[in-house]
Amino acid sequence: MTGQKIKLTVVRHGETNWNKEKRIQGQIDVPLNAKGIAQASAVAYQLKAEIFDGIVSSDLSRAKQTAEPNKSAGTQLTLEPLIRERHLGVLEGLFVSDAKEKNEKDLRAFQERSFTHTPPGAESMEEFVSRVKKSLALIHKKFKKGPVLLITHGGVIDILWRLANKIEPGNKVTIPIGNGSIHRFIYNPENESVDIESFNQVEHLTHSIVLNDL
């Protein structure tokens, strides 16, 4: 494997009704709502001047729909299950308010990114981190130095942020990652390191307000 670093522009999918309702999605396939579609268009507008060697999207609908407006003539779109959201087992489909009452320990473990407790039926944090790392190696193998546009989920971006900041397992720190936000990373396959160029760019989403009003 060549040691050439790869440039990644990473986007969190637009809003769904479940995001709005504070309902836990995980890998349940929920489409974008009207605001999410507007956010996808705002992302495409922000990135329209950039040229990518490829676009890689999670195969879940909310990511695919976010990727679609970003396709330009001749740019290949690859659907990649490895960059799906974390599978959250018994928590999937629950409103956060209900999970607090019925699955408090599991919800807390998810929210705190616990490596010591995994909700029943869910991917462990170890498995999730391993999957994200595997996706980076696969994307590098396919595109070499990039740049590549990734359309994915908040959980995947959270893992990239943790890798870049060398957040140790057991550290409960979290960071907000908004729908339609843009993040810039550099991945080095030699040591599997991730560096941040910029994080949580959201200024472009003012365009989505205009689009919602049309």
C-alpha positions as CSV (number, residue, x, y, z in Angstrom):
1,M,0.0,0.0,0.0
2,T,1.3,3.4,-1.0
3,G,1.8,5.9,1.8
4,Q,0.1,8.7,-0.2
5,K,-2.3,10.6,2.1
6,I,-5.9,11.0,0.9
7,K,-8.0,14.2,1.3
8,L,-11.6,13.6,2.4
9,T,-14.4,16.0,2.5
10,V,-17.0,14.5,4.8
11,V,-20.7,15.5,5.0
12,R,-23.3,14.4,7.4
13,H,-26.6,13.6,5.7
14,G,-29.5,16.1,5.8
15,E,-32.3,16.1,8.4
16,T,-34.9,13.4,8.6
17,N,-38.2,13.5,10.5
18,W,-36.6,11.1,13.0
19,N,-33.8,13.6,13.6
20,K,-36.4,16.3,14.1
21,E,-38.4,14.1,16.5
22,K,-35.3,12.9,18.4
23,R,-35.9,9.3,17.5
24,I,-32.9,7.0,17.3
25,Q,-32.3,5.8,13.7
26,G,-29.1,3.7,13.8
27,Q,-29.3,1.7,10.6
28,I,-33.0,2.0,10.1
29,D,-33.5,3.4,6.6
30,V,-35.3,6.8,7.0
31,P,-35.5,9.3,4.1
32,L,-34.8,13.0,4.2
33,N,-37.5,15.4,5.1
34,A,-38.0,18.7,3.2
35,K,-35.5,20.5,5.3
36,G,-33.0,17.7,4.7
37,I,-33.4,17.9,1.0
38,A,-32.8,21.7,1.2
39,Q,-29.7,21.0,3.2
40,A,-28.4,18.6,0.6
41,S,-28.9,21.3,-2.1
42,A,-27.1,23.8,0.1
43,V,-24.1,21.4,0.5
44,A,-24.0,20.9,-3.3
45,Y,-24.0,24.7,-3.8
46,Q,-21.2,25.1,-1.3
47,L,-19.1,22.4,-3.0
48,K,-20.0,23.2,-6.6
49,A,-16.6,24.6,-7.5
50,E,-14.7,21.6,-6.1
51,I,-13.6,18.6,-8.2
52,F,-13.6,15.2,-6.5
53,D,-12.1,12.0,-7.9
54,G,-15.2,10.2,-6.5
55,I,-18.2,10.4,-4.2
56,V,-18.7,7.7,-1.6
57,S,-22.0,7.5,0.2
58,S,-23.5,5.3,2.8
59,D,-26.1,3.1,1.2
60,L,-28.8,4.3,3.5
61,S,-31.5,6.5,1.9
62,R,-30.8,9.6,3.9
63,A,-27.1,9.6,2.8
64,K,-27.9,8.6,-0.8
65,Q,-30.4,11.5,-1.1
66,T,-27.8,13.9,0.3
67,A,-25.2,12.7,-2.2
68,E,-27.4,13.0,-5.3
69,P,-27.3,16.8,-5.7
70,N,-23.5,16.7,-5.3
71,K,-23.0,14.4,-8.4
72,S,-21.4,16.2,-11.3
73,A,-20.9,15.0,-14.8
74,G,-18.6,12.0,-14.9
75,T,-18.1,11.8,-11.1
76,Q,-18.5,8.3,-9.9
77,L,-20.9,7.6,-7.0
78,T,-20.0,4.5,-4.9
79,L,-22.4,3.2,-2.3
80,E,-20.5,1.8,0.7
81,P,-22.2,0.0,3.6
82,L,-19.0,0.3,5.7
83,I,-19.8,4.0,6.3
84,R,-23.3,3.3,7.5
85,E,-24.3,4.7,10.9
86,R,-23.6,2.4,13.9
87,H,-26.1,-0.3,14.5
88,L,-27.7,0.4,17.8
89,G,-29.7,-2.7,18.5
90,V,-32.6,-2.3,20.9
91,L,-32.4,1.5,20.8
92,E,-33.2,1.7,17.2
93,G,-36.7,3.2,16.6
94,L,-37.1,4.5,20.1
95,F,-37.7,8.1,20.9
96,V,-34.9,9.4,23.2
97,S,-37.5,10.2,25.8
98,D,-38.8,6.6,25.8
99,A,-35.3,5.2,25.8
100,K,-34.5,7.3,29.0
101,E,-37.4,5.5,30.7
102,K,-37.1,2.0,29.4
103,N,-33.4,1.6,28.4
104,E,-31.6,4.2,30.5
105,K,-28.3,2.2,30.8
106,D,-28.2,1.4,27.1
107,L,-29.0,5.0,26.1
108,R,-26.3,6.4,28.4
109,A,-23.8,3.9,27.0
110,F,-24.6,5.0,23.5
111,Q,-24.5,8.7,24.4
112,E,-21.2,8.3,26.3
113,R,-19.6,6.2,23.5
114,S,-19.0,3.4,26.1
115,F,-16.5,0.7,25.3
116,T,-17.6,-1.3,28.4
117,H,-21.3,-1.6,27.8
118,T,-23.0,-2.3,24.4
119,P,-26.8,-2.1,24.0
120,P,-28.3,-5.6,23.2
121,G,-28.1,-6.3,19.5
122,A,-25.9,-3.3,18.8
123,E,-22.4,-3.0,17.3
124,S,-19.8,-2.5,20.0
125,M,-17.7,0.6,19.9
126,E,-14.7,-1.6,19.1
127,E,-16.6,-3.1,16.1
128,F,-17.7,0.4,14.9
129,V,-14.2,1.9,15.1
130,S,-12.8,-1.1,13.3
131,R,-15.4,-0.7,10.5
132,V,-14.7,3.0,10.0
133,K,-10.9,2.2,9.8
134,K,-11.6,-0.5,7.3
135,S,-13.7,1.9,5.2
136,L,-10.8,4.4,5.2
137,A,-8.3,1.8,4.0
138,L,-10.8,0.7,1.3
139,I,-11.4,4.3,0.1
140,H,-7.7,4.9,-0.1
141,K,-7.1,1.8,-2.1
142,K,-9.7,2.8,-4.6
143,F,-8.9,6.5,-4.9
144,K,-5.3,6.9,-3.7
145,K,-4.8,10.6,-3.0
146,G,-8.3,11.9,-3.7
147,P,-9.9,14.3,-3.1
148,V,-13.0,12.3,-2.3
149,L,-16.4,13.4,-1.0
150,L,-17.9,11.1,1.7
151,I,-21.6,11.3,2.6
152,T,-22.2,9.6,5.8
153,H,-23.6,9.8,9.3
154,G,-22.9,11.6,12.6
155,G,-21.6,8.5,14.3
156,V,-19.0,7.9,11.6
157,I,-17.9,11.6,11.7
158,D,-17.7,11.3,15.5
159,I,-15.3,8.3,15.1
160,L,-13.1,10.3,12.6
161,W,-13.0,13.2,15.1
162,R,-12.0,10.8,17.9
163,L,-9.3,9.3,15.9
164,A,-7.9,12.7,14.9
165,N,-7.9,13.9,18.5
166,K,-6.7,10.6,19.9
167,I,-9.7,10.4,22.2
168,E,-9.1,7.4,24.5
169,P,-11.8,4.7,25.0
170,G,-13.7,5.6,28.2
171,N,-13.5,9.4,27.5
172,K,-17.1,10.6,27.6
173,V,-16.4,13.8,25.6
174,T,-18.8,14.4,22.7
175,I,-19.1,17.1,20.1
176,P,-22.3,18.3,18.2
177,I,-22.3,17.3,14.5
178,G,-25.1,19.0,12.6
179,N,-27.2,17.7,9.7
180,G,-25.6,18.9,6.5
181,S,-22.3,19.9,8.1
182,I,-19.1,19.7,6.2
183,H,-15.8,18.4,7.6
184,R,-12.3,18.1,6.1
185,F,-9.9,15.3,7.0
186,I,-6.6,13.9,5.8
187,Y,-6.1,10.1,6.1
188,N,-2.6,8.6,6.2
189,P,-2.6,4.9,5.4
190,E,0.9,4.4,6.6
191,N,0.0,4.7,10.3
192,E,-3.9,4.8,9.9
193,S,-3.8,8.4,11.3
194,V,-6.5,11.0,10.7
195,D,-5.9,14.7,10.8
196,I,-8.5,17.5,10.8
197,E,-8.2,20.4,8.3
198,S,-11.6,21.9,9.3
199,F,-14.6,20.7,11.3
200,N,-18.3,21.4,11.5
201,Q,-18.7,23.9,8.7
202,V,-22.3,25.0,8.7
203,E,-22.4,28.5,7.2
204,H,-23.6,27.2,3.9
205,L,-26.9,26.0,5.5
206,T,-28.2,29.5,5.4
207,H,-28.9,28.6,1.8
208,S,-31.3,25.9,2.9
209,I,-33.5,28.5,4.6
210,V,-33.9,30.3,1.3
211,L,-34.6,27.0,-0.4
212,N,-37.2,26.0,2.2
213,D,-39.0,29.2,1.5
214,L,-39.4,28.6,-2.2
